[in-house]
Each structure stands twice: as C-alpha cells, then as structure tokens.
Amino acid sequence: MDAGQVTRTEVPEAFDEVADRYDLMVGMSPGYHAQLRASADALLDAVPDVAAPRASSAPSAPDTSSLSATASLRLLDLGCGSGASTRALVESVRRHAAPGARTTARPAAVLAVDGSAGMLDAARSKAWPSWVAFAQGRAEDLADQLELADARAAGGLDGVLAAYLVRNVPDRDAVVAAIRDELRPGGVVALHDYSVRGRPVSTALWTAMCWGIIIPLGWLTSRRTRLYRYLWRSVLDMDSTAQLEERLRRAGFVDVTTLHASGWQRGIVHTVVGRRPVGA
C-alpha cells in the first residue's frame, strides 16, 4: 500500500491522485448518488420559488467564467469533486421546475468549485447544461472566489450544497461562516457528510466497511489507499450531527435541522440544513 498520511490541508492534492478512477470507486457505493440527490432536494425544498434554467436543458459546453449575471437563482456546489453533487443539484433544479411542481420557473445558474485540479478535470469532461460553470478554489478561500462577484452584487447566493466538505477543511467554523457570508438573507446551506460520533454501532460499521471494502477497493481501482485511509480517520474525527448543528447556529444560521440517510448507511450519512436569517 502507498505510504504516508493525508492531512486536512493536503486533501485536494490527495484527490488529484485518484481523480481518474474516483467515479468508478463511488459508483460501487450503493445509494451514493441517491443520497446526494436527496440532499440537493432538501436544499431546493428550502429555497423559495426554485428556478428552472432559462435556456434549453440539453447538455452543452459549460460557461467556465463566472456565475451568470442574468440568473435570478444562484447556487453554489462547494467541494464539487468530480461532479456527482453538481449532477444531483442540476437534476434537482429540473425536478423542482417540472410541470406540476410547486415552484415558479426562474433562470438558474450553478457554480461548482473544488480545490482539486484533477477532480475538476474529471467534472468538466462530462456534458453539462450551459447554466453550469466550474472553477478551482479552496473552501477556506471562498471570499477570494472571483466567480462569485455577480452573485455578491445581486445580494448573495440562494443556496449552497457542500457535500463531504466540512469534514475535510482545516477550520470548520471559518468555512461555515464564509458560506453564511456568501448567502443572501434567507439563503440556505445543506451540508451533506458522514458522521458517526456518539453512535457506537455506526462507528463500528464504518470501520468495518472501510477496512473490509473501501480501502481494498481503493487499492484495486487506483493502486492507492492513503486517501481512503484518511477517509476512515476523518469520519471518526468528524463532528456529531448535534455538534455540526451547533456550528451552524454559532455562525448565525436558523431553522437548523438534520436529515438522516435511509438504508444501510442510516446513522452514517446525514444532511444538516440551515438558513441565513432574513435581515442578517
């Protein structure tokens, strides 16, 4: 097995090492994509008047320059990786704007950001609607993300999906606060991640799953395991859902709630949702 341990500051570079095989790896995880779709739906369910894209929904080359100045609904996929969470967000936007949906169609734009150049290359290689853009950047440097300039000028983002992100950043409070600062008043964040702290059965299951399945599969798919060994450790170190809820409340979020994945990852995968208060 490859030597060395990944630290939180080295996570983007560690993902570079496995980017070309990462989709194969997560595709072997039952429920992975369905859980992301559920989190994207939870985010958009909490955003009033969810948008539909102004242009045709047929895939086309993405605009990689910025978050569209013409959109009236602006969404950020922070820590987009190879695009699985971005796809979930795009599909959720389309579902919410489908005939019979409760929401009103508004032009939408999605900006997907990740710190790993390799994962972004994998994401960009896929077909996307014209209202999806990608940009490189670290979550801890979100304030420096120039592609958010139009959203800031319009009052902020309507929603942020951050899947498997907060667990991996050097300063969790700082990133949660940075997300709050980018949201408009009333804007919503959904943090989708693993958490087993305070759940002995889930902790034991997670460890067994990592050493019995995930780490060996990491070796088979990429001949590397250090990222997947880090994954095991990082989940053990992750906040409990109650602690993550409290982080959001300390940062000023309201209406904070946790949704739990169903099926075999119940007690392991969760989505914590919060809203920036109106007038704040």
C-alpha positions as CSV (number, residue, x, y, z in Angstrom):
1,M,0.0,0.0,0.0
2,D,1.2,3.6,-0.7
3,A,2.8,5.2,2.4
4,G,2.0,8.5,4.1
5,Q,-0.9,10.0,5.8
6,V,-3.1,12.8,4.3
7,T,-3.8,15.9,6.4
8,R,-6.7,18.2,6.0
9,T,-4.6,20.8,4.2
10,E,-3.5,18.1,1.7
11,V,-6.9,16.8,0.8
12,P,-7.2,18.5,-2.7
13,E,-3.8,17.1,-3.7
14,A,-4.7,13.6,-2.4
15,F,-7.9,13.7,-4.6
16,D,-5.7,14.6,-7.6
17,E,-4.0,11.2,-7.2
18,V,-7.3,9.2,-7.6
19,A,-9.3,11.6,-9.8
20,D,-9.3,9.4,-12.9
21,R,-10.7,6.5,-11.0
22,Y,-12.9,8.2,-8.4
23,D,-16.2,7.9,-10.3
24,L,-15.6,4.1,-10.6
25,M,-15.0,4.0,-6.9
26,V,-18.1,5.9,-5.8
27,G,-20.2,4.1,-8.4
28,M,-19.6,0.9,-6.3
29,S,-21.2,2.5,-3.2
30,P,-24.9,1.6,-3.1
31,G,-27.0,4.7,-2.5
32,Y,-24.2,7.2,-3.0
33,H,-25.9,9.2,-5.8
34,A,-29.4,8.8,-4.4
35,Q,-28.2,10.3,-1.1
36,L,-26.7,13.3,-2.9
37,R,-30.0,13.8,-4.8
38,A,-31.9,13.7,-1.5
39,S,-29.6,16.4,-0.1
40,A,-30.0,18.6,-3.2
41,D,-33.7,18.2,-3.0
42,A,-33.6,19.2,0.7
43,L,-31.7,22.3,-0.2
44,L,-34.0,23.4,-3.0
45,D,-37.1,22.5,-1.0
46,A,-36.0,25.2,1.5
47,V,-35.3,27.8,-1.2
48,P,-38.5,29.8,-2.2
49,D,-39.5,29.8,-5.9
50,V,-36.9,27.4,-7.1
51,A,-35.6,28.1,-10.6
52,A,-35.7,26.4,-13.9
53,P,-32.9,27.1,-16.4
54,R,-33.7,29.9,-18.9
55,A,-32.0,28.1,-21.8
56,S,-32.7,24.6,-23.2
57,S,-31.9,21.8,-20.7
58,A,-30.0,19.9,-23.4
59,P,-26.3,19.4,-22.3
60,S,-23.9,21.8,-23.8
61,A,-20.4,23.2,-23.1
62,P,-20.4,24.9,-19.7
63,D,-19.6,28.6,-19.2
64,T,-16.5,28.4,-17.0
65,S,-16.0,32.1,-16.4
66,S,-18.4,33.0,-13.6
67,L,-21.8,32.6,-12.0
68,S,-24.2,34.0,-14.6
69,A,-25.2,37.7,-14.1
70,T,-28.6,37.0,-15.7
71,A,-29.7,34.3,-13.3
72,S,-32.2,35.1,-10.6
73,L,-31.4,31.9,-8.7
74,R,-27.8,31.3,-7.9
75,L,-26.5,28.1,-6.4
76,L,-23.0,27.0,-5.3
77,D,-21.8,23.4,-5.2
78,L,-18.8,23.8,-2.9
79,G,-16.4,20.9,-3.0
80,C,-17.9,19.5,-6.2
81,G,-15.3,16.9,-6.7
82,S,-15.8,15.0,-10.0
83,G,-19.3,16.4,-10.4
84,A,-21.6,13.9,-8.6
85,S,-23.0,16.6,-6.3
86,T,-23.3,19.0,-9.2
87,R,-25.3,16.5,-11.2
88,A,-27.6,16.0,-8.2
89,L,-28.1,19.8,-7.9
90,V,-28.8,20.1,-11.6
91,E,-31.3,17.3,-11.6
92,S,-33.0,18.7,-8.5
93,V,-33.4,22.1,-10.2
94,R,-35.0,20.4,-13.1
95,R,-37.3,18.3,-10.9
96,H,-38.5,21.4,-9.0
97,A,-39.3,23.2,-12.2
98,A,-41.0,20.4,-13.9
99,P,-44.7,20.6,-14.8
100,G,-46.8,20.2,-11.7
101,A,-44.0,21.3,-9.4
102,R,-45.0,23.8,-6.7
103,T,-42.4,26.4,-7.7
104,T,-42.2,29.2,-10.2
105,A,-39.7,28.9,-13.1
106,R,-36.8,31.4,-12.8
107,P,-33.5,31.4,-14.7
108,A,-30.8,29.5,-12.7
109,A,-27.1,29.2,-12.5
110,V,-24.9,26.7,-10.7
111,L,-21.2,27.4,-9.9
112,A,-19.3,24.3,-8.9
113,V,-16.0,24.8,-7.0
114,D,-13.3,22.4,-5.9
115,G,-9.7,22.6,-4.8
116,S,-8.5,19.6,-6.7
117,A,-7.5,20.3,-10.3
118,G,-7.7,16.6,-11.1
119,M,-11.3,16.3,-9.9
120,L,-12.3,19.4,-11.7
121,D,-10.8,18.0,-14.9
122,A,-13.0,14.9,-14.4
123,A,-16.1,17.0,-13.8
124,R,-15.5,19.3,-16.8
125,S,-15.1,16.3,-19.1
126,K,-18.8,15.5,-18.7
127,A,-21.8,17.0,-20.5
128,W,-23.4,19.9,-18.7
129,P,-26.2,22.5,-19.4
130,S,-24.9,25.9,-20.3
131,W,-26.0,27.3,-16.9
132,V,-23.4,25.2,-15.0
133,A,-19.9,26.6,-14.5
134,F,-16.8,25.2,-12.8
135,A,-13.9,27.0,-11.0
136,Q,-11.0,26.0,-8.9
137,G,-10.7,27.2,-5.3
138,R,-10.4,26.1,-1.7
139,A,-13.4,26.4,0.6
140,E,-11.2,28.2,3.2
141,D,-10.5,30.9,0.5
142,L,-14.2,31.3,-0.5
143,A,-14.1,35.1,0.0
144,D,-11.4,35.3,-2.8
145,Q,-13.5,33.3,-5.3
146,L,-13.9,35.9,-8.1
147,E,-16.6,33.8,-9.9
148,L,-19.0,34.8,-7.1
149,A,-18.8,38.5,-7.9
150,D,-22.1,38.7,-9.8
151,A,-23.9,36.8,-7.0
152,R,-22.5,39.1,-4.4
153,A,-23.5,42.2,-6.4
154,A,-27.1,40.7,-6.6
155,G,-27.2,40.2,-2.8
156,G,-25.8,36.8,-2.4
157,L,-26.3,33.1,-3.2
158,D,-29.7,31.5,-2.8
159,G,-28.3,28.1,-1.8
160,V,-25.0,26.3,-1.1
161,L,-24.6,22.5,-1.3
162,A,-21.4,21.3,0.4
163,A,-21.1,17.5,0.2
164,Y,-18.3,15.7,2.0
165,L,-16.6,19.1,2.6
166,V,-16.7,20.4,6.1
167,R,-15.1,17.3,7.5
168,N,-12.0,18.0,5.3
169,V,-11.3,21.7,5.9
170,P,-8.6,22.9,8.3
171,D,-11.1,25.3,10.1
172,R,-14.7,24.2,10.1
173,D,-16.1,27.3,11.9
174,A,-14.3,29.6,9.4
175,V,-15.7,27.8,6.4
176,V,-19.3,27.7,7.8
177,A,-19.0,31.4,8.5
178,A,-17.7,32.0,4.9
179,I,-20.7,30.1,3.5
180,R,-23.0,32.3,5.5
181,D,-21.4,35.4,4.3
182,E,-21.9,34.4,0.6
183,L,-25.7,33.6,1.1
184,R,-28.3,36.2,0.7
185,P,-30.7,36.8,3.7
186,G,-33.0,33.8,3.6
187,G,-30.4,31.7,1.7
188,V,-30.0,28.1,2.5
189,V,-27.0,25.8,3.1
190,A,-27.1,22.0,3.0
191,L,-24.0,20.1,4.5
192,H,-24.0,16.5,3.4
193,D,-21.4,14.3,5.1
194,Y,-20.5,11.2,7.1
195,S,-20.9,11.5,10.9
196,V,-20.7,8.6,13.4
197,R,-19.6,10.4,16.6
198,G,-21.7,9.4,19.5
199,R,-23.1,6.3,17.6
200,P,-21.1,3.2,18.7
201,V,-22.9,0.9,16.3
202,S,-22.4,3.3,13.4
203,T,-18.8,3.8,14.3
204,A,-18.1,0.0,14.3
205,L,-20.0,-0.4,11.0
206,W,-18.0,2.4,9.4
207,T,-14.7,1.0,10.5
208,A,-15.6,-2.5,9.2
209,M,-16.8,-1.0,5.9
210,C,-13.6,1.0,5.4
211,W,-11.2,-1.8,6.1
212,G,-13.2,-4.6,4.6
213,I,-14.5,-2.8,1.5
214,I,-13.5,0.8,0.8
215,I,-9.7,0.6,1.4
216,P,-9.3,-2.6,-0.6
217,L,-11.4,-1.2,-3.4
218,G,-9.3,1.9,-3.4
219,W,-6.3,-0.2,-4.0
220,L,-8.0,-2.2,-6.7
221,T,-9.2,0.9,-8.6
222,S,-6.3,3.2,-8.2
223,R,-3.4,1.3,-6.6
224,R,-3.5,3.9,-3.9
225,T,-5.1,3.8,-0.4
226,R,-3.9,6.8,1.6
227,L,-6.9,8.9,0.7
228,Y,-9.3,6.2,1.7
229,R,-7.4,5.6,4.9
230,Y,-7.7,9.3,5.5
231,L,-11.5,9.0,4.8
232,W,-11.8,6.4,7.6
233,R,-9.9,8.6,10.1
234,S,-11.6,11.8,9.1
235,V,-15.1,10.4,9.6
236,L,-14.2,9.2,13.1
237,D,-12.9,12.8,13.8
238,M,-16.0,14.4,12.3
239,D,-18.5,16.4,14.4
240,S,-21.6,14.6,15.7
241,T,-24.7,15.9,13.9
242,A,-25.6,17.8,17.1
243,Q,-22.1,19.5,17.1
244,L,-22.4,20.4,13.4
245,E,-25.9,21.8,14.0
246,E,-24.4,23.9,16.8
247,R,-21.6,25.2,14.5
248,L,-24.3,26.5,12.1
249,R,-26.2,28.1,15.0
250,R,-23.0,29.8,16.3
251,A,-22.4,31.1,12.7
252,G,-25.8,32.7,12.8
253,F,-27.9,30.2,10.9
254,V,-31.5,29.5,11.9
255,D,-34.0,26.7,11.1
256,V,-31.2,24.3,11.5
257,T,-32.2,20.6,11.1
258,T,-30.7,17.3,10.3
259,L,-31.9,14.8,7.8
260,H,-30.7,11.2,8.0
261,A,-30.0,8.8,5.1
262,S,-32.1,5.7,4.9
263,G,-31.0,2.2,4.2
264,W,-27.7,0.6,5.1
265,Q,-26.0,4.0,5.7
266,R,-28.6,5.2,8.2
267,G,-26.7,6.6,11.2
268,I,-23.6,7.3,9.0
269,V,-24.7,9.8,6.2
270,H,-26.6,12.9,7.2
271,T,-27.6,16.3,5.8
272,V,-27.6,19.3,8.1
273,V,-29.6,22.2,6.6
274,G,-29.7,25.8,7.8
275,R,-30.9,29.2,6.7
276,R,-29.3,32.7,6.9
277,P,-31.9,34.8,8.7
278,V,-33.7,37.4,6.8
279,G,-32.4,40.8,7.8
280,A,-29.0,39.4,8.8
